[in-house]
Structure formats: structure tokens, C-alpha cells
Amino acid sequence: MSFPMGQLAFTCGVNDKVANSEAFSRFVRESIGRHANGDWGDLCDEDKQANEAAVKNGSRLFSAYEHQGLPKIWVITEGDRSATTVLFPDEY
């Protein structure tokens, strides 16, 4: 599965954490790769199925990733595929 991800953006919070933590930076890179490959992370089956449909119909794609000891992140690709944003849930 593949889809255009557009411009990649980090929120200020994610950007600051990436700059200060190699472990978090690695987690973000891996999560972006998972998102790009259709591995939607820590979502319920219903949300994963919604993403599968969204790849085909051009709706927004949403993934959530968790790793022990690191803050949870969300990765959102806009429906028009112009941009993909990595953010903390409280930044939505």
C-alpha cells in the first residue's frame, strides 16, 4: 500500500522533542515509515478499516503510535495528500 504523503511537518512540541532525544527521533522516523506503509499503529480495527478505505477514496489518514517510555504520537495525512503532520495528541 502506498499513497502520497505530501510535505512532512512536525508540530513545535514534536520538533523540540526530536531535537533533544535520539530515542524519540528514531521512534518518530520509524512511525512515519510505518504510516507510509499502511501500518496504522495503535488503532482499533474499525479505525484501521477506515484508513484502508481512505487510501482508496482520498480521505484523511490517521495513525497513532506508542513506545514504552516515550510520548504517544499521531501521524495525520490530509485528504488531499498535500501534507503529513506528526503531533502529540494534546496538540490536535
C-alpha positions in Angstrom: 0.0 0.0 0.0 1.3 3.4 -0.8 -0.1 6.9 -1.1 1.4 10.4 -1.5 2.3 11.9 1.9 2.9 15.5 0.7 5.0 17.8 2.8 6.2 16.4 6.1 5.6 18.7 9.1 6.2 18.4 12.9 4.4 20.5 15.5 6.7 22.6 17.7 6.3 20.1 20.5 7.4 17.1 18.4 10.2 19.1 16.7 11.6 20.2 20.1 11.5 16.6 21.4 13.1 15.2 18.2 15.9 17.8 18.6 16.6 16.7 22.2 16.1 13.0 22.2 17.8 10.5 19.9 15.4 7.7 21.0 12.3 9.8 20.3 13.8 10.9 17.0 14.2 7.3 16.0 10.7 6.5 17.2 9.3 9.3 15.0 11.2 8.2 11.9 10.1 4.6 12.4 6.5 5.7 12.9 6.5 7.8 9.7 7.7 4.8 7.8 5.0 2.6 9.3 2.4 5.1 8.4 3.7 5.4 4.8 3.5 1.6 4.5 -0.1 1.3 5.8 0.7 0.1 9.3 -1.7 2.4 11.3 -0.2 1.6 14.6 -2.2 1.5 17.8 -5.7 1.9 16.5 -8.8 -0.2 16.9 -9.8 -2.4 14.0 -12.6 0.0 13.0 -10.2 2.9 12.6 -7.7 0.8 10.7 -10.5 -0.2 8.3 -11.5 3.4 7.9 -7.8 4.2 6.9 -7.9 1.3 4.3 -11.0 2.9 2.7 -9.4 6.4 3.0 -6.4 5.3 0.9 -8.8 4.5 -1.9 -11.3 7.3 -1.6 -8.9 10.2 -0.7 -10.0 10.9 2.8 -7.7 11.8 5.7 -5.4 9.1 7.1 -4.7 8.9 10.8 -2.2 6.7 12.7 -1.3 6.5 16.4 2.0 5.1 17.8 3.2 4.3 21.2 6.5 3.1 22.5 7.3 2.3 26.1 9.0 5.3 27.8 8.2 7.7 25.0 5.2 10.0 24.4 2.4 8.8 22.1 2.3 10.5 18.7 -0.2 10.9 16.0 0.5 11.0 12.3 -2.1 12.6 10.0 -2.1 12.8 6.2 -4.5 15.3 4.8 -7.2 14.0 2.4 -5.7 15.9 -0.5 -2.3 14.4 0.3 -0.7 17.8 0.5 0.8 17.3 3.9 1.5 14.8 6.7 1.8 16.1 10.2 3.4 14.4 13.3 1.9 15.7 16.5 1.2 14.9 20.1 -2.4 14.1 20.9 -2.7 17.2 23.1 -1.6 19.4 20.2 -4.6 18.5 17.9 
